[in-house]
Amino acid sequence: MKRHGSNTQGGAPSKPHRPRHGARQPERFDPAHAALLDDPERFDYLPPKRVIELLDPPAGALVVDYGAGTGTYAIAIARARPDVTVVAYDEQPQMLKRLAAKPEASLPNLRMAAPEQFAELRGRCERVLALNVLHELGDRALKELAALPSAAGFVLLIDWNAGVERPVGPPREHTYDSREALQRLQAVGLRVEELKPMRYHFVLRARG
Ligand SMILES: C[S@@+](CC[C@H](N)C(=O)[O-])C[C@H]1O[C@@H](n2cnc3c(N)ncnc32)[C@H](O)[C@@H]1O
């Protein structure tokens, strides 16, 4: 995955933007950069196999990929685990449209959801993945994310680590180090464990 550069929004949004107060990255992900999310080079430092091991969903689980973008990882999870239901959730319809255009969108255990469907997911998800998303979340969205897991479930947060030098990803000042991320999650009432980091990413597991 190449450098993201500036995230100025390309093209007219189809809906007014939701408030993002508190987000570390000043602008939301620009759908004009969506092809970066489908770059297979990402798999070297963010292996889907490792992400799935960390999620470790129980059989029959509802897994939400929060901020799924073009669905690269939602598809990988749905393929590897036909026994779970994967919901690719994103607030930007342009991103879900790109996912819908992929042949894998027809996998029988893969669904898509927009904020209008949030109430159906709230408190019901055994696993929630937030991959490269935390740095984009305002305070309101972070509370929303924290409300998704079921009582026994958790949120797995994997995000660009501001504490390491990276040739890829968003500028350092748009991201958190693991301590800052942990504190932000604790501030919304989550219990957080720090797991072994990846090359450019910290990994946190958060429970309500
Ligand atoms: C950097 S992309 C990462 C996409 C995907 N997780 C991946 O790694 O391939 C961040 C995505 O999160 C979405 N996003 C940001 N804030 C969101 C929110 N509050 N609710 C739902 N989606 C959100 C953006 O629209 C964008 O598609």
The ligand as a Gaussian input file, in Angstrom:
#p B3LYP/6-31G(d) Opt

LIG

0 1
 C       -8.635000       3.721000       5.496000
 S      -10.154000       3.018000       5.043000
 C       -9.887000       1.341000       5.596000
 C      -10.797000       0.361000       4.917000
 C      -10.633000      -1.106000       5.338000
 N      -10.787000      -1.276000       6.755000
 C       -9.306000      -1.665000       4.890000
 O       -8.369000      -1.667000       5.697000
 O       -9.208000      -2.089000       3.733000
 C      -11.272000       3.625000       6.279000
 C      -12.724000       3.353000       5.962000
 O      -13.497000       3.619000       7.141000
 C      -14.696000       4.253000       6.761000
 N      -15.195000       5.003000       7.924000
 C      -14.608000       6.037000       8.561000
 N      -15.369000       6.445000       9.582000
 C      -16.456000       5.638000       9.604000
 C      -17.611000       5.566000      10.425000
 N      -17.813000       6.427000      11.437000
 N      -18.542000       4.634000      10.161000
 C      -18.362000       3.765000       9.133000
 N      -17.303000       3.792000       8.302000
 C      -16.353000       4.716000       8.541000
 C      -14.306000       5.123000       5.586000
 O      -15.416000       5.448000       4.790000
 C      -13.298000       4.220000       4.859000
 O      -13.931000       3.413000       3.911000

